[in-house]
């Protein structure tokens, strides 16, 4: 791949690069690409990784070394999320729980997506701040932050 072409990776090319990197790092589960959503479906549990933020960060770096670092960090977060076991009780994870703020539409979007992914809605732990924003709980790890749902904390 020429340097000029590498600077302008299309969505499909970036998804292919992510897939290859995942396999190279030992991810052995099924990986499928959904072009219209620009995401990868990973494994049998229905994990989805959306690629737009990583792609944008990748393209914003001018030096190949920095691009490689962006890609590696993103792929490591995918690998961590696929193998992650969330804490079973809030008390056991309190040092790794952070508050988050999102637009109200986030919860509805996640509820709809979860119906497609898991054939049931997921209940995001949240509280309205005002008519436009909610606060929610997020689990912090070394490479990523994930929104907690009621299902992740059930015993």
Buried (B, 14 or more C-beta within 10 A) or exposed (E): EEEEEEEEBEEEBBBEBBBEBBEEEEBEEEBEBEEEEBBBBBEEEEBBBEBEEBBEBBBEBEEEEEBEBBBEEBBBBBBBBBEBEBBEEEEEBEEEBEEBEBEBEBBEEBBEBBEEBEEEBBEBBBEEEEEEEBEBBBBBEEBBEBBBBEBBBEE
